[in-house]
């Protein structure tokens, strides 16, 4: 799985992952090398407690699996979609990046 992060908090200060055009082109190239479209793609996110519904709303037609962290402060969310192209995957990451505190794995 590719390692990339969306907006998140680190050491108390907000850190934002910039999805500039160079990054998007590089990510698209990597996706296209590793997947044959259409393909099953698995999104994994970690969100602060109370933000789960924001992520689920982005994937209304897909099955979502949730698991609370040991202390209950965060929730791990896994979503499987049949993606028609790398562009759809990138679009979903861009939408998910609007969820405050979200970490994309």
SERO-4910 file (N, C-alpha, C, O; in steps of 0.05 Angstrom, whole numbers):
BEGIN
 pado doro    nc1    nc2    nc3   cac1   cac2   cac3    cc1    cc2    cc3    oc1    oc2    oc3
  Unk    A     17    -23      0      0      0      0     18     25      0     39     25     13
  Unk    A      9     45    -14     24     70    -15     21     85     11     -1     85     22
  Unk    A     42     98     19     41    113     44     39    142     38     56    154     26
  Unk    A     17    154     46     13    182     43     -6    192     65    -21    176     76
  Unk    A     -5    216     71    -22    227     93    -38    251     84    -29    267     68
  Unk    A    -61    253     95    -78    276     91    -74    295    116    -58    288    133
  Unk    A    -89    317    118    -86    334    141    -87    319    167   -104    301    171
  Unk    A    -69    325    185    -68    312    211    -55    330    231    -44    351    224
  Unk    A    -56    323    257    -42    338    278    -18    322    286    -18    298    289
  Unk    A      4    337    290     29    325    299     41    344    319     45    367    313
  Unk    A     47    333    343     59    350    364     43    375    370     54    396    376
  Unk    A     16    372    368     -1    394    374     -4    415    352    -22    433    355
  Unk    A     12    414    331     10    434    310     -1    421    285      6    399    278
  Unk    A    -19    435    271    -30    423    247     -9    420    225      7    437    221
  Unk    A     -9    397    212      9    391    190     -9    383    166    -26    365    169
  Unk    A     -5    396    143    -21    390    120     -4    378     98     17    388     92
  Unk    A    -15    357     87     -2    344     64    -12    359     39    -36    361     35
  Unk    A      6    369     24     -1    384      0     -4    365    -24     15    351    -31
  Unk    A    -27    365    -36    -31    349    -60    -28    367    -84    -48    372    -98
  Unk    A     -4    376    -88      1    393   -112      1    375   -137      1    351   -135
  Unk    A      2    388   -160      0    373   -185     22    353   -189     18    331   -200
  Unk    A     46    359   -180     69    341   -182     64    316   -166     69    293   -175
  Unk    A     54    319   -141     48    296   -124     26    280   -136     27    255   -137
  Unk    A      5    293   -146    -18    279   -158     -8    262   -182    -16    239   -185
  Unk    A      8    274   -199     18    259   -222     35    235   -214     33    214   -226
  Unk    A     52    239   -194     69    217   -184     51    194   -172     56    171   -177
  Unk    A     32    202   -156     14    182   -143     -2    167   -165     -5    143   -163
  Unk    A    -13    182   -184    -28    169   -206    -10    149   -221    -19    127   -227
  Unk    A     14    156   -226     33    138   -239     37    113   -223     37     91   -234
  Unk    A     41    116   -197     45     92   -179     20     75   -178     22     50   -179
  Unk    A     -3     88   -176    -28     72   -176    -31     56   -202    -38     33   -202
  Unk    A    -25     70   -225    -28     57   -251     -8     34   -255    -13     15   -270
  Unk    A     15     36   -242     34     14   -243     26    -10   -227     32    -33   -234
  Unk    A     12     -6   -205      5    -27   -186    -23    -39   -189    -29    -60   -179
  Unk    A    -40    -25   -204    -68    -33   -207    -75    -34   -236    -65    -19   -253
  Unk    A    -93    -53   -243   -104    -54   -270   -134    -46   -266   -149    -61   -254
  Unk    A   -141    -24   -278   -168    -13   -274   -188    -25   -293   -182    -31   -316
  Unk    A   -213    -29   -283   -223    -24   -256   -210    -45   -236   -203    -67   -244
  Unk    A   -208    -36   -211   -195    -53   -191   -207    -47   -163   -217    -25   -158
  Unk    A   -206    -67   -146   -214    -63   -118   -192    -47   -105   -169    -54   -106
  Unk    A   -200    -25    -92   -181     -8    -78   -191     -5    -49   -214     -1    -44
  Unk    A   -172     -7    -30   -179     -5     -2   -168     21      9   -144     26      8
  Unk    A   -186     37     20   -179     62     34   -177     55     64   -195     41     75
  Unk    A   -157     65     77   -155     63    106   -149     90    118   -131    104    109
  Unk    A   -166     98    137   -164    124    149   -165    121    180   -176    101    190
  Unk    A   -152    139    193   -155    142    222   -166    170    227   -156    189    217
  Unk    A   -188    171    242   -201    197    247   -206    200    277   -210    180    292
  Unk    A   -206    225    286   -213    230    314   -242    221    320   -259    223    302
  Unk    A   -247    213    344   -274    205    352   -293    228    346   -287    251    351
  Unk    A   -316    221    334   -336    241    326   -335    250    297   -353    263    288
  Unk    A   -313    242    283   -310    250    255   -316    226    236   -313    229    212
  Unk    A   -324    204    247   -329    180    230   -350    184    209   -346    176    186
  Unk    A   -372    198    216   -394    201    197   -385    218    173   -395    214    151
  Unk    A   -367    237    177   -358    254    155   -344    236    134   -348    241    110
  Unk    A   -329    217    143   -315    199    124   -336    180    111   -335    177     87
  Unk    A   -353    169    127   -373    151    116   -391    165     95   -400    152     76
  Unk    A   -397    190     99   -413    205     80   -400    207     53   -414    211     32
  Unk    A   -374    205     52   -359    206     26   -362    181     10   -358    180    -14
  Unk    A   -370    159     23   -372    133     11   -400    121     17   -402     99     29
  Unk    A   -421    134      9   -448    126     16   -457     98      6   -474     85     17
  Unk    A   -445     89    -16   -453     64    -28   -434     41    -21   -437     19    -33
  Unk    A   -416     45     -3   -396     25      2   -397     16     31   -405     30     49
  Unk    A   -387     -9     36   -387    -20     62   -363     -8     77   -340     -7     67
  Unk    A   -368      1    101   -348     13    118   -344     -4    143   -363    -12    156
  Unk    A   -318     -9    149   -311    -24    174   -298     -4    192   -280     11    184
  Unk    A   -307     -5    218   -295     14    238   -284     -2    261   -294    -23    268
  Unk    A   -263      9    273   -252     -2    297   -241     20    314   -225     36    306
  Unk    A   -251     22    339   -243     43    357   -215     37    368   -208     14    372
  Unk    A   -200     58    373   -174     55    386   -177     45    414   -199     46    426
  Unk    A   -156     36    426   -156     25    453   -169     45    473   -185     37    490
  Unk    A   -161     70    471   -171     90    490   -197    103    479   -209    119    494
  Unk    A   -205     97    455   -229    108    444   -227    136    433   -248    148    426
  Unk    A   -203    146    430   -200    174    420   -201    175    390   -207    196    378
  Unk    A   -195    153    377   -193    151    348   -208    127    337   -213    108    352
  Unk    A   -216    128    312   -229    106    299   -214    100    273   -208    118    257
  Unk    A   -208     74    269   -197     65    244   -220     58    225   -238     44    233
  Unk    A   -219     68    201   -240     64    181   -228     51    156   -209     62    146
  Unk    A   -240     29    148   -232     16    123   -255     15    104   -277      7    111
  Unk    A   -250     23     79   -271     23     58   -260     10     33   -238     17     24
  Unk    A   -274     -9     22   -267    -22     -3   -285    -12    -25   -310    -12    -22
  Unk    A   -273     -3    -47   -289      5    -70   -278     -8    -95   -255    -15    -97
  Unk    A   -296    -11   -115   -287    -20   -141   -282      6   -156   -301     19   -166
  Unk    A   -257     14   -159   -250     40   -171   -246     36   -201   -232     17   -209
  Unk    A   -258     53   -218   -255     50   -246   -228     61   -257   -219     54   -278
  Unk    A   -215     78   -240   -190     90   -249   -175    102   -226   -186    106   -204
  Unk    A   -150    109   -231   -134    122   -210   -145    150   -204   -142    160   -182
  Unk    A   -157    162   -224   -168    189   -220   -190    189   -198   -192    208   -183
  Unk    A   -206    168   -197   -227    165   -177   -214    162   -149   -224    174   -130
  Unk    A   -193    146   -147   -179    143   -122   -168    169   -112   -171    176    -89
  Unk    A   -155    184   -130   -144    210   -122   -166    229   -114   -163    244    -95
  Unk    A   -188    229   -129   -210    247   -122   -221    241    -94   -228    259    -79
  Unk    A   -223    215    -87   -233    208    -60   -214    217    -38   -222    226    -17
  Unk    A   -188    214    -43   -168    224    -24   -170    254    -21   -168    265      2
  Unk    A   -175    268    -42   -177    297    -41   -202    305    -24   -201    323     -8
  Unk    A   -224    291    -28   -248    296    -13   -244    289     17   -252    304     34
  Unk    A   -231    267     22   -226    258     50   -207    278     64   -209    281     88
  Unk    A   -190    291     49   -171    309     62   -185    333     75   -172    348     90
  Unk    A   -210    337     70   -225    359     82   -234    352    111   -243    370    125
  Unk    A   -232    327    119   -241    318    145   -219    326    165   -196    316    163
  Unk    A   -225    343    184   -205    352    203   -194    329    220   -209    313    231
  Unk    A   -167    328    221   -154    308    237   -150    281    224   -139    263    236
  Unk    A   -159    278    199   -158    252    185   -129    245    178   -113    262    170
  Unk    A   -122    220    182    -97    209    173   -103    187    153   -118    168    159
  Unk    A    -92    189    129    -96    168    108    -72    150    108    -49    159    108
  Unk    A    -77    124    109    -55    105    109    -51     93     82    -33     76     78
***
